[in-house]
Amino acid sequence: MLEDYNKIVPGSADRLLKMAEEQSAHRQYLEKRVINSDIFNSKLGILSALIISLVFFGLAVYLVKNNYPYPAAIVGSVNIGGLVWTFIYGSKSRRAERQNKQQNQQQSQPQQS
């Protein structure tokens, strides 16, 4: 097939292969950037959650030491509740993402008879 291209335009087969290789390298580069960005965003989210949790924990400790047990309990509960909610929501989101991916893969596979 590539020989036919060379008959029409000499050297076109090499140009087509080079173009396909460049496109493949470009796509791999973009995919790597997306993956690295996702990893960075994930780490940034974890770090942010840690900082926020430590601030809330510190505030709860401060309130307890200054004899404000009820506000301390509220702040501590909000802190723990937020962490639990985030964990549950994240788990559900990942599960839904996996299910969507499986459905898309099943739909994209050709029907075999």
RONU-689487 format. One record per atom (N, C-alpha, C): chain; atom name; x, y, z. Coordinates in steps of 0.2 Angstrom, whole numbers, always signed. Example, Ala and Ser with C-alpha at 12.3 -4.5 7.8 and 13.67 -1.06 7.14 Angstrom:
<rs>
("A","N",(+66,-28,+39))
("A","CA",(+62,-22,+39))
("A","C",(+66,-16,+39))
("A","N",(+64,-11,+35))
("A","CA",(+68,-5,+36))
("A","C",(+64,+0,+39))
</rs>
This chain:
<rs>
("A","N",(+4,-6,+0))
("A","CA",(+0,+0,+0))
("A","C",(+4,+6,+0))
("A","N",(+10,+6,+4))
("A","CA",(+14,+12,+4))
("A","C",(+18,+13,-2))
("A","N",(+19,+7,-6))
("A","CA",(+22,+8,-12))
("A","C",(+18,+12,-17))
("A","N",(+12,+11,-17))
("A","CA",(+7,+15,-21))
("A","C",(+8,+23,-20))
("A","N",(+9,+24,-14))
("A","CA",(+10,+32,-12))
("A","C",(+17,+34,-15))
("A","N",(+22,+30,-14))
("A","CA",(+28,+31,-17))
("A","C",(+28,+32,-25))
("A","N",(+24,+28,-28))
("A","CA",(+23,+29,-35))
("A","C",(+20,+35,-37))
("A","N",(+15,+38,-33))
("A","CA",(+12,+44,-35))
("A","C",(+17,+50,-33))
("A","N",(+19,+50,-27))
("A","CA",(+24,+55,-25))
("A","C",(+30,+52,-21))
("A","N",(+35,+52,-25))
("A","CA",(+41,+49,-22))
("A","C",(+43,+51,-15))
("A","N",(+44,+47,-10))
("A","CA",(+46,+48,-3))
("A","C",(+40,+49,+1))
("A","N",(+34,+49,-2))
("A","CA",(+28,+50,+3))
("A","C",(+27,+45,+8))
("A","N",(+29,+39,+7))
("A","CA",(+28,+33,+12))
("A","C",(+32,+35,+18))
("A","N",(+38,+37,+17))
("A","CA",(+42,+39,+23))
("A","C",(+39,+45,+26))
("A","N",(+37,+50,+23))
("A","CA",(+34,+55,+26))
("A","C",(+28,+53,+30))
("A","N",(+24,+49,+27))
("A","CA",(+18,+47,+31))
("A","C",(+20,+43,+37))
("A","N",(+25,+39,+37))
("A","CA",(+27,+35,+43))
("A","C",(+30,+40,+48))
("A","N",(+34,+45,+45))
("A","CA",(+37,+50,+50))
("A","C",(+31,+54,+53))
("A","N",(+26,+56,+50))
("A","CA",(+20,+59,+52))
("A","C",(+17,+55,+58))
("A","N",(+16,+49,+56))
("A","CA",(+12,+45,+61))
("A","C",(+17,+44,+68))
("A","N",(+23,+43,+67))
("A","CA",(+28,+43,+73))
("A","C",(+27,+49,+77))
("A","N",(+28,+55,+73))
("A","CA",(+27,+61,+77))
("A","C",(+21,+62,+81))
("A","N",(+15,+60,+77))
("A","CA",(+9,+61,+81))
("A","C",(+9,+56,+87))
("A","N",(+11,+50,+86))
("A","CA",(+11,+46,+92))
("A","C",(+16,+48,+98))
("A","N",(+21,+51,+96))
("A","CA",(+26,+54,+101))
("A","C",(+22,+60,+104))
("A","N",(+19,+64,+100))
("A","CA",(+15,+70,+103))
("A","C",(+10,+68,+108))
("A","N",(+6,+63,+106))
("A","CA",(+0,+60,+110))
("A","C",(+3,+57,+116))
("A","N",(+9,+54,+116))
("A","CA",(+12,+51,+122))
("A","C",(+14,+57,+127))
("A","N",(+17,+62,+124))
("A","CA",(+19,+67,+128))
("A","C",(+13,+71,+131))
("A","N",(+7,+72,+128))
("A","CA",(+2,+75,+131))
("A","C",(-1,+70,+136))
("A","N",(-2,+64,+135))
("A","CA",(-4,+59,+140))
("A","C",(+0,+59,+146))
("A","N",(+7,+60,+145))
("A","CA",(+11,+60,+151))
("A","C",(+10,+67,+155))
("A","N",(+9,+72,+152))
("A","CA",(+8,+78,+155))
("A","C",(+1,+78,+159))
("A","N",(-4,+75,+156))
("A","CA",(-10,+74,+160))
("A","C",(-10,+70,+166))
("A","N",(-6,+65,+165))
("A","CA",(-5,+60,+171))
("A","C",(-1,+64,+176))
("A","N",(+4,+67,+174))
("A","CA",(+8,+71,+179))
("A","C",(+4,+76,+183))
("A","N",(+0,+80,+179))
("A","CA",(-4,+85,+182))
("A","C",(-9,+82,+187))
("A","N",(-12,+76,+185))
("A","CA",(-17,+73,+189))
("A","C",(-13,+71,+196))
("A","N",(-7,+68,+195))
("A","CA",(-3,+66,+201))
("A","C",(-2,+73,+206))
("A","N",(+0,+78,+202))
("A","CA",(+1,+84,+206))
("A","C",(-5,+87,+210))
("A","N",(-10,+87,+206))
("A","CA",(-17,+89,+209))
("A","C",(-19,+85,+215))
("A","N",(-18,+78,+214))
("A","CA",(-20,+74,+220))
("A","C",(-15,+75,+226))
("A","N",(-9,+76,+225))
("A","CA",(-4,+77,+230))
("A","C",(-6,+84,+234))
("A","N",(-8,+89,+229))
("A","CA",(-9,+96,+232))
("A","C",(-16,+95,+236))
("A","N",(-21,+91,+234))
("A","CA",(-27,+90,+237))
("A","C",(-26,+87,+244))
("A","N",(-21,+82,+244))
("A","CA",(-20,+79,+251))
("A","C",(-16,+83,+255))
("A","N",(-12,+87,+253))
("A","CA",(-8,+92,+257))
("A","C",(-13,+97,+260))
("A","N",(-17,+100,+255))
("A","CA",(-22,+105,+258))
("A","C",(-27,+102,+263))
("A","N",(-29,+96,+262))
("A","CA",(-33,+93,+267))
("A","C",(-30,+92,+274))
("A","N",(-23,+90,+273))
("A","CA",(-19,+89,+279))
("A","C",(-19,+96,+283))
("A","N",(-17,+101,+279))
("A","CA",(-16,+108,+283))
("A","C",(-23,+110,+286))
("A","N",(-29,+109,+282))
("A","CA",(-35,+111,+285))
("A","C",(-37,+107,+291))
("A","N",(-36,+101,+291))
("A","CA",(-37,+96,+296))
("A","C",(-33,+98,+302))
("A","N",(-27,+100,+301))
("A","CA",(-22,+102,+307))
("A","C",(-24,+108,+310))
("A","N",(-27,+113,+306))
("A","CA",(-29,+120,+308))
("A","C",(-35,+119,+312))
("A","N",(-40,+115,+310))
("A","CA",(-46,+113,+314))
("A","C",(-44,+110,+320))
("A","N",(-40,+105,+320))
("A","CA",(-38,+101,+326))
("A","C",(-35,+106,+331))
("A","N",(-30,+110,+329))
("A","CA",(-27,+115,+333))
("A","C",(-32,+120,+336))
("A","N",(-37,+122,+332))
("A","CA",(-42,+126,+335))
("A","C",(-46,+123,+340))
("A","N",(-48,+116,+339))
("A","CA",(-52,+113,+344))
("A","C",(-48,+112,+350))
("A","N",(-41,+111,+350))
("A","CA",(-37,+110,+356))
("A","C",(-37,+117,+359))
("A","N",(-36,+122,+356))
("A","CA",(-36,+129,+359))
("A","C",(-42,+130,+362))
("A","N",(-48,+129,+359))
("A","CA",(-54,+130,+363))
("A","C",(-55,+126,+369))
("A","N",(-53,+119,+369))
("A","CA",(-53,+115,+375))
("A","C",(-49,+118,+381))
("A","N",(-43,+120,+379))
("A","CA",(-38,+123,+384))
("A","C",(-41,+130,+387))
("A","N",(-45,+133,+383))
("A","CA",(-48,+139,+386))
("A","C",(-55,+139,+388))
("A","N",(-56,+132,+390))
("A","CA",(-63,+131,+393))
("A","C",(-69,+132,+389))
("A","N",(-69,+130,+382))
("A","CA",(-74,+131,+378))
("A","C",(-76,+124,+375))
("A","N",(-78,+119,+379))
("A","CA",(-79,+112,+377))
("A","C",(-84,+111,+371))
("A","N",(-89,+115,+371))
("A","CA",(-95,+114,+366))
("A","C",(-92,+117,+359))
("A","N",(-90,+123,+359))
("A","CA",(-87,+125,+352))
("A","C",(-81,+120,+350))
("A","N",(-77,+118,+355))
("A","CA",(-72,+113,+353))
("A","C",(-75,+107,+350))
("A","N",(-80,+104,+353))
("A","CA",(-83,+98,+350))
("A","C",(-86,+99,+343))
("A","N",(-89,+105,+342))
("A","CA",(-92,+107,+336))
("A","C",(-86,+107,+331))
("A","N",(-81,+110,+332))
("A","CA",(-75,+111,+327))
("A","C",(-72,+104,+326))
("A","N",(-71,+100,+331))
("A","CA",(-69,+94,+330))
("A","C",(-73,+89,+326))
("A","N",(-80,+90,+328))
("A","CA",(-84,+86,+324))
("A","C",(-85,+88,+316))
("A","N",(-84,+94,+315))
("A","CA",(-84,+96,+308))
("A","C",(-78,+94,+305))
("A","N",(-72,+94,+308))
("A","CA",(-66,+92,+305))
("A","C",(-66,+84,+304))
("A","N",(-68,+80,+308))
("A","CA",(-69,+73,+307))
("A","C",(-74,+72,+302))
("A","N",(-80,+75,+302))
("A","CA",(-85,+74,+298))
("A","C",(-83,+76,+291))
("A","N",(-80,+81,+290))
("A","CA",(-77,+83,+283))
("A","C",(-72,+78,+280))
("A","N",(-68,+75,+284))
("A","CA",(-64,+70,+282))
("A","C",(-67,+64,+280))
("A","N",(-72,+62,+284))
("A","CA",(-76,+56,+282))
("A","C",(-80,+57,+276))
("A","N",(-83,+63,+275))
("A","CA",(-87,+64,+270))
("A","C",(-83,+64,+263))
("A","N",(-77,+67,+264))
("A","CA",(-73,+67,+258))
("A","C",(-70,+60,+256))
("A","N",(-69,+56,+261))
("A","CA",(-67,+49,+260))
("A","C",(-73,+45,+256))
("A","N",(-79,+46,+259))
("A","CA",(-84,+42,+256))
("A","C",(-86,+45,+249))
("A","N",(-86,+52,+248))
("A","CA",(-87,+55,+241))
("A","C",(-82,+52,+236))
("A","N",(-76,+53,+238))
("A","CA",(-70,+51,+234))
("A","C",(-71,+43,+232))
("A","N",(-73,+39,+237))
("A","CA",(-74,+32,+235))
("A","C",(-79,+31,+230))
("A","N",(-85,+34,+231))
("A","CA",(-91,+34,+227))
("A","C",(-89,+36,+220))
("A","N",(-85,+42,+219))
("A","CA",(-83,+45,+213))
("A","C",(-78,+40,+209))
("A","N",(-74,+37,+213))
("A","CA",(-69,+32,+209))
("A","C",(-73,+26,+207))
("A","N",(-78,+24,+211))
("A","CA",(-82,+18,+209))
("A","C",(-86,+20,+203))
("A","N",(-89,+26,+203))
("A","CA",(-93,+28,+197))
("A","C",(-88,+28,+191))
("A","N",(-82,+31,+192))
("A","CA",(-78,+32,+186))
("A","C",(-76,+25,+183))
("A","N",(-74,+20,+187))
("A","CA",(-73,+14,+185))
("A","C",(-78,+10,+181))
("A","N",(-85,+11,+184))
("A","CA",(-90,+8,+180))
("A","C",(-91,+12,+174))
("A","N",(-91,+18,+173))
("A","CA",(-91,+22,+167))
("A","C",(-86,+19,+162))
("A","N",(-80,+18,+164))
("A","CA",(-75,+16,+160))
("A","C",(-76,+9,+157))
("A","N",(-79,+5,+162))
("A","CA",(-80,-2,+160))
("A","C",(-86,-2,+154))
("A","N",(-91,+2,+156))
("A","CA",(-96,+3,+151))
("A","C",(-94,+5,+144))
("A","N",(-90,+10,+144))
("A","CA",(-87,+13,+138))
("A","C",(-83,+8,+134))
("A","N",(-79,+4,+138))
("A","CA",(-75,-1,+135))
("A","C",(-79,-7,+132))
("A","N",(-85,-9,+135))
("A","CA",(-89,-14,+133))
("A","C",(-93,-11,+126))
("A","N",(-95,-5,+126))
("A","CA",(-98,-2,+121))
("A","C",(-94,-1,+115))
("A","N",(-87,+0,+116))
("A","CA",(-83,+1,+110))
("A","C",(-80,-5,+107))
("A","N",(-81,-11,+111))
("A","CA",(-79,-17,+108))
("A","C",(-84,-20,+103))
("A","N",(-81,-22,+97))
("A","CA",(-86,-24,+92))
("A","C",(-90,-31,+94))
("A","N",(-96,-31,+92))
("A","CA",(-100,-37,+93))
("A","C",(-98,-43,+89))
("A","N",(-97,-48,+93))
("A","CA",(-94,-54,+89))
("A","C",(-100,-59,+89))
("A","N",(-101,-62,+83))
("A","CA",(-106,-67,+82))
("A","C",(-104,-74,+81))
</rs>
